[in-house]
Amino acid sequence: MKEIFGLGVHPAGLLNHPRNFSKINAFTIGYVRELPWLGWDGLGIGADITLHDTSQDLVEYYGSPKSYHVFLRWHPSRVAPVHIH
């Protein structure tokens, strides 16, 4: 859960105005599958989904209570290169 300042506008010069907080709760789960048979070291395909719940004042900005991603991931070889000096 994360608390953020509300999106309301406060009048200028008002020092003791109430502070509104908005709440965001999110849960993400995902998976990546390595693809070594393609001959590319460190290549994988993955997906994730996030479910979230927000305060009523953020519904307009967050829209649907879920989002998802499908992606390719590449990382360099885990074997460190040899340095000769």
Phi, psi and omega per residue, in radians:
M1 nan 2.462 3.118
K2 -2.292 2.337 3.064
E3 -1.786 2.317 3.072
I4 -2.248 2.741 3.086
F5 -1.092 2.465 3.120
G6 -1.078 2.836 -3.090
L7 -1.515 0.020 -3.122
G8 -1.145 2.634 3.123
V9 -1.673 2.300 -3.139
H10 -1.823 2.451 -3.141
P11 -1.046 2.496 3.137
A12 -1.104 2.482 3.084
G13 1.423 0.001 -3.139
L14 -1.608 1.815 -3.020
L15 -1.436 -0.624 -3.038
N16 -1.818 0.678 3.132
H17 -1.345 2.655 3.124
P18 -1.165 2.552 3.112
R19 -1.760 2.109 3.136
N20 -1.670 2.345 3.084
F21 -1.965 2.482 3.032
S22 -1.855 2.596 -3.106
K23 -2.000 2.473 3.059
I24 -2.302 2.144 3.016
N25 -2.003 2.291 -3.114
A26 -2.456 2.568 3.082
F27 -2.356 2.170 -3.135
T28 -2.123 2.407 3.050
I29 -2.383 2.482 -3.114
G30 -2.714 3.077 -3.096
Y31 -2.655 2.481 3.048
V32 -2.220 2.320 3.111
R33 -1.981 2.115 3.102
E34 -1.205 2.552 -3.123
L35 -2.087 1.107 -3.066
P36 -1.184 -0.441 -3.094
W37 -1.213 -0.199 3.095
L38 -1.442 -0.110 3.110
G39 1.460 0.060 3.092
W40 -1.778 2.018 3.130
D41 -1.172 2.240 3.060
G42 1.414 0.328 3.132
L43 -1.700 2.348 3.113
G44 -2.522 2.807 3.063
I45 -2.095 2.482 -3.076
G46 -2.622 3.052 3.111
A47 -2.702 2.693 3.013
D48 -2.575 2.798 3.072
I49 -2.360 2.443 3.095
T50 -2.133 2.287 3.038
L51 -1.929 2.309 -3.139
H52 -2.396 2.739 3.105
D53 -2.293 2.288 -3.092
T54 -2.212 2.868 2.998
S55 -1.084 2.767 -3.104
Q56 -1.025 -0.568 -3.100
D57 -1.253 -0.207 3.131
L58 -1.819 -0.115 -3.094
V59 -0.976 -0.704 3.137
E60 -1.065 -0.602 -3.076
Y61 -1.537 -0.558 -3.117
Y62 -1.583 -0.404 3.103
G63 1.118 -2.239 -3.089
S64 -1.022 2.522 3.141
P65 -1.379 0.235 3.092
K66 -2.546 2.665 3.041
S67 -2.502 2.749 3.142
Y68 -2.541 2.765 3.122
H69 -2.431 2.483 2.962
V70 -2.128 2.323 -2.997
F71 -2.624 2.808 2.946
L72 -1.826 2.424 3.109
R73 -2.144 2.357 3.050
W74 -2.266 2.378 3.023
H75 -2.368 2.600 -3.119
P76 -1.059 2.837 3.114
S77 -0.948 2.523 -3.136
R78 -1.385 -0.180 3.116
V79 -1.477 2.145 -3.126
A80 -1.237 2.451 3.113
P81 -1.182 2.657 3.134
V82 -1.480 2.262 3.093
H83 -1.867 2.213 3.101
I84 -2.015 2.206 3.138
H85 -1.980 nan nan
